[in-house]
Amino acid sequence: MAVPDKKEEKTNTIGDKLIAAALAAFGIAAKYVAGSRYDELAKEAIIVTNGGSKVRYKDGDKVEPLGEIAITGINPAAKRKPITGGKK
């Protein structure tokens, strides 16, 4: 039975906390995250959203929240055709 490495366990909790702080700072919901990781050398969280935005966050950074299109990749104001029927 393998004993878990304490350094790895500590790094994961630090990274998880920093990623959670980055999500809150940029206003990103977890369901719109395409990928995220913690860079141990740079001590920063890197997050890629479904909208294609890549952001980096270090502890204590002052950031501006991302727009809805940058987060979700969907323009809420886009003109859409009706699914059925037409104008009468």
Biopython code that builds the backbone (N, CA, C, O; Angstrom):
import numpy as np
from Bio.PDB.StructureBuilder import StructureBuilder

atoms = [
    (1, "MET", "N", (0.847, -1.181, 0.000)),
    (1, "MET", "CA", (0.000, 0.000, 0.000)),
    (1, "MET", "C", (0.886, 1.237, 0.000)),
    (1, "MET", "O", (1.769, 1.378, 0.846)),
    (2, "ALA", "N", (0.646, 2.134, -0.956)),
    (2, "ALA", "CA", (1.476, 3.328, -1.096)),
    (2, "ALA", "C", (1.032, 4.408, -0.121)),
    (2, "ALA", "O", (-0.160, 4.616, 0.104)),
    (3, "VAL", "N", (1.991, 5.071, 0.436)),
    (3, "VAL", "CA", (1.720, 6.182, 1.351)),
    (3, "VAL", "C", (1.685, 7.464, 0.520)),
    (3, "VAL", "O", (2.619, 7.721, -0.239)),
    (4, "PRO", "N", (0.622, 8.282, 0.645)),
    (4, "PRO", "CA", (0.545, 9.499, -0.154)),
    (4, "PRO", "C", (1.665, 10.474, 0.226)),
    (4, "PRO", "O", (2.031, 10.605, 1.394)),
    (5, "ASP", "N", (2.187, 11.141, -0.782)),
    (5, "ASP", "CA", (3.253, 12.108, -0.579)),
    (5, "ASP", "C", (2.655, 13.390, -0.006)),
    (5, "ASP", "O", (1.726, 13.954, -0.584)),
    (6, "LYS", "N", (3.182, 13.851, 1.120)),
    (6, "LYS", "CA", (2.631, 15.046, 1.769)),
    (6, "LYS", "C", (2.869, 16.297, 0.943)),
    (6, "LYS", "O", (2.029, 17.197, 0.952)),
    (7, "LYS", "N", (3.991, 16.385, 0.225)),
    (7, "LYS", "CA", (4.262, 17.549, -0.602)),
    (7, "LYS", "C", (3.228, 17.657, -1.718)),
    (7, "LYS", "O", (2.718, 18.744, -1.990)),
    (8, "GLU", "N", (2.918, 16.536, -2.362)),
    (8, "GLU", "CA", (1.929, 16.534, -3.439)),
    (8, "GLU", "C", (0.554, 16.923, -2.894)),
    (8, "GLU", "O", (-0.180, 17.679, -3.531)),
    (9, "GLU", "N", (0.217, 16.416, -1.736)),
    (9, "GLU", "CA", (-1.075, 16.731, -1.127)),
    (9, "GLU", "C", (-1.161, 18.216, -0.806)),
    (9, "GLU", "O", (-2.201, 18.834, -1.030)),
    (10, "LYS", "N", (-0.090, 18.796, -0.287)),
    (10, "LYS", "CA", (-0.072, 20.211, 0.055)),
    (10, "LYS", "C", (-0.190, 21.069, -1.205)),
    (10, "LYS", "O", (-0.923, 22.058, -1.208)),
    (11, "THR", "N", (0.506, 20.712, -2.253)),
    (11, "THR", "CA", (0.466, 21.457, -3.508)),
    (11, "THR", "C", (-0.936, 21.456, -4.094)),
    (11, "THR", "O", (-1.408, 22.484, -4.580)),
    (12, "ASN", "N", (-1.598, 20.321, -4.050)),
    (12, "ASN", "CA", (-2.951, 20.246, -4.600)),
    (12, "ASN", "C", (-3.906, 21.163, -3.859)),
    (12, "ASN", "O", (-4.750, 21.800, -4.488)),
    (13, "THR", "N", (-3.798, 21.249, -2.543)),
    (13, "THR", "CA", (-4.708, 22.114, -1.808)),
    (13, "THR", "C", (-4.394, 23.579, -2.071)),
    (13, "THR", "O", (-5.312, 24.391, -2.176)),
    (14, "ILE", "N", (-3.112, 23.936, -2.179)),
    (14, "ILE", "CA", (-2.747, 25.313, -2.500)),
    (14, "ILE", "C", (-3.252, 25.666, -3.889)),
    (14, "ILE", "O", (-3.820, 26.739, -4.089)),
    (15, "GLY", "N", (-3.052, 24.775, -4.845)),
    (15, "GLY", "CA", (-3.512, 25.007, -6.209)),
    (15, "GLY", "C", (-5.019, 25.106, -6.307)),
    (15, "GLY", "O", (-5.541, 25.967, -7.014)),
    (16, "ASP", "N", (-5.721, 24.237, -5.606)),
    (16, "ASP", "CA", (-7.184, 24.269, -5.618)),
    (16, "ASP", "C", (-7.706, 25.579, -5.040)),
    (16, "ASP", "O", (-8.660, 26.154, -5.564)),
    (17, "LYS", "N", (-7.088, 26.049, -3.969)),
    (17, "LYS", "CA", (-7.521, 27.311, -3.355)),
    (17, "LYS", "C", (-7.255, 28.488, -4.280)),
    (17, "LYS", "O", (-8.081, 29.393, -4.392)),
    (18, "LEU", "N", (-6.107, 28.479, -4.942)),
    (18, "LEU", "CA", (-5.769, 29.575, -5.849)),
    (18, "LEU", "C", (-6.676, 29.563, -7.080)),
    (18, "LEU", "O", (-7.077, 30.624, -7.558)),
    (19, "ILE", "N", (-6.998, 28.397, -7.589)),
    (19, "ILE", "CA", (-7.913, 28.300, -8.738)),
    (19, "ILE", "C", (-9.302, 28.795, -8.335)),
    (19, "ILE", "O", (-9.954, 29.503, -9.103)),
    (20, "ALA", "N", (-9.753, 28.430, -7.143)),
    (20, "ALA", "CA", (-11.059, 28.904, -6.667)),
    (20, "ALA", "C", (-11.054, 30.421, -6.499)),
    (20, "ALA", "O", (-12.042, 31.081, -6.820)),
    (21, "ALA", "N", (-9.956, 30.977, -6.001)),
    (21, "ALA", "CA", (-9.852, 32.428, -5.855)),
    (21, "ALA", "C", (-9.854, 33.113, -7.220)),
    (21, "ALA", "O", (-10.448, 34.179, -7.378)),
    (22, "ALA", "N", (-9.197, 32.510, -8.200)),
    (22, "ALA", "CA", (-9.169, 33.070, -9.553)),
    (22, "ALA", "C", (-10.558, 33.054, -10.183)),
    (22, "ALA", "O", (-10.957, 34.021, -10.833)),
    (23, "LEU", "N", (-11.292, 31.962, -9.992)),
    (23, "LEU", "CA", (-12.654, 31.883, -10.529)),
    (23, "LEU", "C", (-13.530, 32.979, -9.936)),
    (23, "LEU", "O", (-14.313, 33.607, -10.648)),
    (24, "ALA", "N", (-13.396, 33.204, -8.639)),
    (24, "ALA", "CA", (-14.177, 34.251, -7.983)),
    (24, "ALA", "C", (-13.750, 35.637, -8.460)),
    (24, "ALA", "O", (-14.597, 36.502, -8.683)),
    (25, "ALA", "N", (-12.457, 35.853, -8.618)),
    (25, "ALA", "CA", (-11.953, 37.165, -9.030)),
    (25, "ALA", "C", (-12.394, 37.531, -10.444)),
    (25, "ALA", "O", (-12.757, 38.679, -10.701)),
    (26, "PHE", "N", (-12.366, 36.575, -11.354)),
    (26, "PHE", "CA", (-12.750, 36.849, -12.737)),
    (26, "PHE", "C", (-14.249, 36.689, -12.961)),
    (26, "PHE", "O", (-14.735, 37.043, -14.035)),
    (27, "GLY", "N", (-14.996, 36.175, -12.002)),
    (27, "GLY", "CA", (-16.439, 35.997, -12.149)),
    (27, "GLY", "C", (-16.798, 34.834, -13.042)),
    (27, "GLY", "O", (-17.774, 34.902, -13.790)),
    (28, "ILE", "N", (-16.022, 33.763, -12.976)),
    (28, "ILE", "CA", (-16.233, 32.600, -13.829)),
    (28, "ILE", "C", (-16.922, 31.501, -13.027)),
    (28, "ILE", "O", (-16.452, 31.131, -11.951)),
    (29, "ALA", "N", (-18.032, 30.978, -13.546)),
    (29, "ALA", "CA", (-18.694, 29.828, -12.922)),
    (29, "ALA", "C", (-17.919, 28.570, -13.302)),
    (29, "ALA", "O", (-17.381, 28.481, -14.406)),
    (30, "ALA", "N", (-17.860, 27.614, -12.407)),
    (30, "ALA", "CA", (-17.078, 26.393, -12.625)),
    (30, "ALA", "C", (-17.541, 25.612, -13.852)),
    (30, "ALA", "O", (-16.738, 24.908, -14.466)),
    (31, "LYS", "N", (-18.815, 25.719, -14.222)),
    (31, "LYS", "CA", (-19.317, 24.957, -15.367)),
    (31, "LYS", "C", (-18.804, 25.495, -16.705)),
    (31, "LYS", "O", (-18.941, 24.821, -17.726)),
    (32, "TYR", "N", (-18.217, 26.694, -16.720)),
    (32, "TYR", "CA", (-17.685, 27.276, -17.950)),
    (32, "TYR", "C", (-16.165, 27.164, -18.054)),
    (32, "TYR", "O", (-15.553, 27.821, -18.896)),
    (33, "VAL", "N", (-15.558, 26.346, -17.216)),
    (33, "VAL", "CA", (-14.110, 26.154, -17.251)),
    (33, "VAL", "C", (-13.787, 24.971, -18.147)),
    (33, "VAL", "O", (-14.221, 23.848, -17.888)),
    (34, "ALA", "N", (-13.015, 25.229, -19.210)),
    (34, "ALA", "CA", (-12.596, 24.161, -20.110)),
    (34, "ALA", "C", (-11.400, 23.427, -19.511)),
    (34, "ALA", "O", (-11.261, 22.217, -19.692)),
    (35, "GLY", "N", (-10.544, 24.143, -18.805)),
    (35, "GLY", "CA", (-9.387, 23.528, -18.179)),
    (35, "GLY", "C", (-8.738, 24.487, -17.206)),
    (35, "GLY", "O", (-8.830, 25.705, -17.360)),
    (36, "SER", "N", (-8.082, 23.930, -16.203)),
    (36, "SER", "CA", (-7.380, 24.763, -15.240)),
    (36, "SER", "C", (-6.228, 23.971, -14.645)),
    (36, "SER", "O", (-6.264, 22.742, -14.575)),
    (37, "ARG", "N", (-5.206, 24.702, -14.219)),
    (37, "ARG", "CA", (-4.090, 24.049, -13.559)),
    (37, "ARG", "C", (-3.366, 25.063, -12.689)),
    (37, "ARG", "O", (-3.562, 26.271, -12.818)),
    (38, "TYR", "N", (-2.531, 24.551, -11.806)),
    (38, "TYR", "CA", (-1.714, 25.380, -10.926)),
    (38, "TYR", "C", (-0.263, 25.234, -11.356)),
    (38, "TYR", "O", (0.264, 24.121, -11.375)),
    (39, "ASP", "N", (0.389, 26.333, -11.700)),
    (39, "ASP", "CA", (1.793, 26.327, -12.084)),
    (39, "ASP", "C", (2.614, 26.560, -10.820)),
    (39, "ASP", "O", (2.635, 27.662, -10.271)),
    (40, "GLU", "N", (3.283, 25.514, -10.373)),
    (40, "GLU", "CA", (4.018, 25.579, -9.111)),
    (40, "GLU", "C", (5.233, 26.491, -9.194)),
    (40, "GLU", "O", (5.563, 27.157, -8.213)),
    (41, "LEU", "N", (5.910, 26.538, -10.343)),
    (41, "LEU", "CA", (7.097, 27.382, -10.475)),
    (41, "LEU", "C", (6.742, 28.865, -10.443)),
    (41, "LEU", "O", (7.416, 29.653, -9.781)),
    (42, "ALA", "N", (5.698, 29.241, -11.148)),
    (42, "ALA", "CA", (5.289, 30.642, -11.209)),
    (42, "ALA", "C", (4.340, 31.015, -10.075)),
    (42, "ALA", "O", (4.048, 32.194, -9.874)),
    (43, "LYS", "N", (3.863, 30.029, -9.340)),
    (43, "LYS", "CA", (2.901, 30.247, -8.247)),
    (43, "LYS", "C", (1.658, 30.980, -8.753)),
    (43, "LYS", "O", (1.233, 31.981, -8.175)),
    (44, "GLU", "N", (1.084, 30.461, -9.846)),
    (44, "GLU", "CA", (-0.109, 31.082, -10.394)),
    (44, "GLU", "C", (-1.087, 30.034, -10.911)),
    (44, "GLU", "O", (-0.706, 28.913, -11.247)),
    (45, "ALA", "N", (-2.357, 30.427, -10.966)),
    (45, "ALA", "CA", (-3.412, 29.584, -11.507)),
    (45, "ALA", "C", (-3.640, 29.980, -12.959)),
    (45, "ALA", "O", (-3.654, 31.165, -13.292)),
    (46, "ILE", "N", (-3.817, 28.992, -13.812)),
    (46, "ILE", "CA", (-4.075, 29.228, -15.231)),
    (46, "ILE", "C", (-5.425, 28.595, -15.558)),
    (46, "ILE", "O", (-5.648, 27.412, -15.301)),
    (47, "ILE", "N", (-6.314, 29.394, -16.124)),
    (47, "ILE", "CA", (-7.671, 28.927, -16.407)),
    (47, "ILE", "C", (-8.019, 29.243, -17.853)),
    (47, "ILE", "O", (-7.747, 30.340, -18.340)),
    (48, "VAL", "N", (-8.628, 28.268, -18.541)),
    (48, "VAL", "CA", (-9.139, 28.455, -19.902)),
    (48, "VAL", "C", (-10.651, 28.272, -19.835)),
    (48, "VAL", "O", (-11.145, 27.272, -19.315)),
    (49, "THR", "N", (-11.380, 29.253, -20.370)),
    (49, "THR", "CA", (-12.841, 29.206, -20.327)),
    (49, "THR", "C", (-13.405, 28.590, -21.592)),
    (49, "THR", "O", (-12.689, 28.412, -22.577)),
    (50, "ASN", "N", (-14.692, 28.265, -21.566)),
    (50, "ASN", "CA", (-15.368, 27.746, -22.759)),
    (50, "ASN", "C", (-15.389, 28.782, -23.876)),
    (50, "ASN", "O", (-15.475, 28.424, -25.051)),
    (51, "GLY", "N", (-15.312, 30.048, -23.523)),
    (51, "GLY", "CA", (-15.284, 31.113, -24.523)),
    (51, "GLY", "C", (-13.920, 31.282, -25.169)),
    (51, "GLY", "O", (-13.777, 32.076, -26.098)),
    (52, "GLY", "N", (-12.914, 30.555, -24.699)),
    (52, "GLY", "CA", (-11.585, 30.610, -25.294)),
    (52, "GLY", "C", (-10.637, 31.574, -24.616)),
    (52, "GLY", "O", (-9.518, 31.768, -25.092)),
    (53, "SER", "N", (-11.049, 32.183, -23.523)),
    (53, "SER", "CA", (-10.175, 33.106, -22.816)),
    (53, "SER", "C", (-9.230, 32.338, -21.897)),
    (53, "SER", "O", (-9.637, 31.416, -21.191)),
    (54, "LYS", "N", (-7.968, 32.736, -21.923)),
    (54, "LYS", "CA", (-6.969, 32.137, -21.043)),
    (54, "LYS", "C", (-6.520, 33.220, -20.078)),
    (54, "LYS", "O", (-6.035, 34.271, -20.497)),
    (55, "VAL", "N", (-6.680, 32.963, -18.785)),
    (55, "VAL", "CA", (-6.309, 33.945, -17.777)),
    (55, "VAL", "C", (-5.314, 33.332, -16.799)),
    (55, "VAL", "O", (-5.333, 32.132, -16.525)),
    (56, "ARG", "N", (-4.456, 34.189, -16.290)),
    (56, "ARG", "CA", (-3.481, 33.789, -15.276)),
    (56, "ARG", "C", (-3.745, 34.617, -14.035)),
    (56, "ARG", "O", (-4.069, 35.801, -14.126)),
    (57, "TYR", "N", (-3.608, 33.993, -12.872)),
    (57, "TYR", "CA", (-3.923, 34.679, -11.622)),
    (57, "TYR", "C", (-2.914, 34.301, -10.552)),
    (57, "TYR", "O", (-2.712, 33.121, -10.263)),
    (58, "LYS", "N", (-2.282, 35.313, -9.966)),
    (58, "LYS", "CA", (-1.410, 35.116, -8.819)),
    (58, "LYS", "C", (-2.139, 35.623, -7.589)),
    (58, "LYS", "O", (-3.002, 36.495, -7.688)),
    (59, "ASP", "N", (-1.800, 35.089, -6.450)),
    (59, "ASP", "CA", (-2.477, 35.459, -5.208)),
    (59, "ASP", "C", (-2.367, 36.958, -4.962)),
    (59, "ASP", "O", (-1.268, 37.512, -4.934)),
    (60, "GLY", "N", (-3.506, 37.606, -4.786)),
    (60, "GLY", "CA", (-3.544, 39.031, -4.488)),
    (60, "GLY", "C", (-3.642, 39.931, -5.704)),
    (60, "GLY", "O", (-3.663, 41.151, -5.547)),
    (61, "ASP", "N", (-3.704, 39.384, -6.913)),
    (61, "ASP", "CA", (-3.821, 40.207, -8.119)),
    (61, "ASP", "C", (-5.155, 40.934, -8.148)),
    (61, "ASP", "O", (-6.180, 40.392, -7.734)),
    (62, "LYS", "N", (-5.133, 42.169, -8.641)),
    (62, "LYS", "CA", (-6.360, 42.929, -8.877)),
    (62, "LYS", "C", (-6.716, 42.728, -10.342)),
    (62, "LYS", "O", (-5.954, 43.122, -11.225)),
    (63, "VAL", "N", (-7.859, 42.121, -10.605)),
    (63, "VAL", "CA", (-8.259, 41.809, -11.975)),
    (63, "VAL", "C", (-9.640, 42.378, -12.275)),
    (63, "VAL", "O", (-10.410, 42.702, -11.371)),
    (64, "GLU", "N", (-9.930, 42.491, -13.555)),
    (64, "GLU", "CA", (-11.233, 42.940, -14.007)),
    (64, "GLU", "C", (-12.039, 41.710, -14.421)),
    (64, "GLU", "O", (-11.521, 40.860, -15.145)),
    (65, "PRO", "N", (-13.296, 41.592, -13.980)),
    (65, "PRO", "CA", (-14.097, 40.420, -14.352)),
    (65, "PRO", "C", (-14.251, 40.306, -15.866)),
    (65, "PRO", "O", (-14.306, 41.315, -16.570)),
    (66, "LEU", "N", (-14.320, 39.081, -16.356)),
    (66, "LEU", "CA", (-14.493, 38.826, -17.782)),
    (66, "LEU", "C", (-15.942, 39.041, -18.179)),
    (66, "LEU", "O", (-16.850, 38.929, -17.355)),
    (67, "GLY", "N", (-16.146, 39.350, -19.449)),
    (67, "GLY", "CA", (-17.494, 39.491, -19.981)),
    (67, "GLY", "C", (-18.134, 38.135, -20.217)),
    (67, "GLY", "O", (-17.465, 37.102, -20.194)),
    (68, "GLU", "N", (-19.437, 38.156, -20.443)),
    (68, "GLU", "CA", (-20.185, 36.909, -20.600)),
    (68, "GLU", "C", (-19.745, 36.120, -21.836)),
    (68, "GLU", "O", (-19.687, 34.891, -21.797)),
    (69, "ILE", "N", (-19.437, 36.814, -22.924)),
    (69, "ILE", "CA", (-19.013, 36.126, -24.140)),
    (69, "ILE", "C", (-17.652, 35.472, -23.933)),
    (69, "ILE", "O", (-17.426, 34.358, -24.406)),
    (70, "ALA", "N", (-16.750, 36.144, -23.237)),
    (70, "ALA", "CA", (-15.419, 35.588, -22.984)),
    (70, "ALA", "C", (-15.484, 34.353, -22.095)),
    (70, "ALA", "O", (-14.629, 33.473, -22.188)),
    (71, "ILE", "N", (-16.488, 34.287, -21.241)),
    (71, "ILE", "CA", (-16.616, 33.145, -20.326)),
    (71, "ILE", "C", (-17.346, 31.980, -20.991)),
    (71, "ILE", "O", (-16.849, 30.854, -20.995)),
    (72, "THR", "N", (-18.527, 32.252, -21.555)),
    (72, "THR", "CA", (-19.369, 31.171, -22.064)),
    (72, "THR", "C", (-19.141, 30.862, -23.538)),
    (72, "THR", "O", (-19.349, 29.730, -23.975)),
    (73, "GLY", "N", (-18.714, 31.863, -24.307)),
    (73, "GLY", "CA", (-18.576, 31.679, -25.740)),
    (73, "GLY", "C", (-19.884, 31.874, -26.482)),
    (73, "GLY", "O", (-19.954, 31.619, -27.684)),
    (74, "ILE", "N", (-20.912, 32.317, -25.795)),
    (74, "ILE", "CA", (-22.235, 32.504, -26.391)),
    (74, "ILE", "C", (-22.618, 33.975, -26.263)),
    (74, "ILE", "O", (-22.543, 34.547, -25.176)),
    (75, "ASN", "N", (-23.025, 34.582, -27.365)),
    (75, "ASN", "CA", (-23.461, 35.965, -27.348)),
    (75, "ASN", "C", (-24.943, 36.006, -26.995)),
    (75, "ASN", "O", (-25.771, 35.538, -27.778)),
    (76, "PRO", "N", (-25.297, 36.558, -25.832)),
    (76, "PRO", "CA", (-26.716, 36.567, -25.434)),
    (76, "PRO", "C", (-27.562, 37.525, -26.268)),
    (76, "PRO", "O", (-28.785, 37.390, -26.290)),
    (77, "ALA", "N", (-26.951, 38.485, -26.951)),
    (77, "ALA", "CA", (-27.697, 39.462, -27.732)),
    (77, "ALA", "C", (-27.758, 39.112, -29.216)),
    (77, "ALA", "O", (-28.207, 39.924, -30.024)),
    (78, "ALA", "N", (-27.318, 37.933, -29.575)),
    (78, "ALA", "CA", (-27.305, 37.540, -30.985)),
    (78, "ALA", "C", (-28.728, 37.345, -31.502)),
    (78, "ALA", "O", (-29.599, 36.831, -30.799)),
    (79, "LYS", "N", (-28.944, 37.771, -32.760)),
    (79, "LYS", "CA", (-30.246, 37.571, -33.394)),
    (79, "LYS", "C", (-30.356, 36.112, -33.792)),
    (79, "LYS", "O", (-29.446, 35.555, -34.406)),
    (80, "ARG", "N", (-31.470, 35.501, -33.441)),
    (80, "ARG", "CA", (-31.665, 34.086, -33.758)),
    (80, "ARG", "C", (-32.972, 33.901, -34.517)),
    (80, "ARG", "O", (-33.956, 34.602, -34.281)),
    (81, "LYS", "N", (-32.954, 32.941, -35.430)),
    (81, "LYS", "CA", (-34.174, 32.611, -36.145)),
    (81, "LYS", "C", (-35.080, 31.805, -35.238)),
    (81, "LYS", "O", (-34.597, 31.059, -34.386)),
    (82, "PRO", "N", (-36.382, 31.941, -35.407)),
    (82, "PRO", "CA", (-37.275, 31.077, -34.624)),
    (82, "PRO", "C", (-37.119, 29.632, -35.066)),
    (82, "PRO", "O", (-36.859, 29.353, -36.236)),
    (83, "ILE", "N", (-37.279, 28.726, -34.128)),
    (83, "ILE", "CA", (-37.114, 27.315, -34.424)),
    (83, "ILE", "C", (-38.225, 26.807, -35.332)),
    (83, "ILE", "O", (-37.960, 26.061, -36.274)),
    (84, "THR", "N", (-39.469, 27.203, -35.061)),
    (84, "THR", "CA", (-40.601, 26.757, -35.888)),
    (84, "THR", "C", (-41.465, 27.948, -36.245)),
    (84, "THR", "O", (-41.430, 28.992, -35.594)),
    (85, "GLY", "N", (-42.229, 27.763, -37.282)),
    (85, "GLY", "CA", (-43.183, 28.787, -37.678)),
    (85, "GLY", "C", (-42.516, 29.979, -38.329)),
    (85, "GLY", "O", (-41.296, 30.020, -38.484)),
    (86, "GLY", "N", (-43.300, 30.908, -38.691)),
    (86, "GLY", "CA", (-42.773, 32.104, -39.316)),
    (86, "GLY", "C", (-43.694, 33.268, -39.012)),
    (86, "GLY", "O", (-44.641, 33.143, -38.236)),
    (87, "LYS", "N", (-43.407, 34.395, -39.630)),
    (87, "LYS", "CA", (-44.243, 35.562, -39.410)),
    (87, "LYS", "C", (-45.570, 35.360, -40.137)),
    (87, "LYS", "O", (-45.609, 34.829, -41.247)),
    (88, "LYS", "N", (-46.639, 35.785, -39.505)),
    (88, "LYS", "CA", (-47.973, 35.672, -40.099)),
    (88, "LYS", "C", (-48.487, 37.025, -40.453)),
    (88, "LYS", "O", (-49.599, 37.148, -40.967)),
]
sb = StructureBuilder()
sb.init_structure("model")
sb.init_model(0)
sb.init_chain("A")
sb.init_seg("    ")
for serial, (resi, resn, name, xyz) in enumerate(atoms, 1):
    if name == "N":
        sb.init_residue(resn, " ", resi, " ")
    sb.init_atom(name, np.array(xyz, "f"), 0.0, 1.0, " ", f" {name:<3s}", serial, name[0])
structure = sb.get_structure()
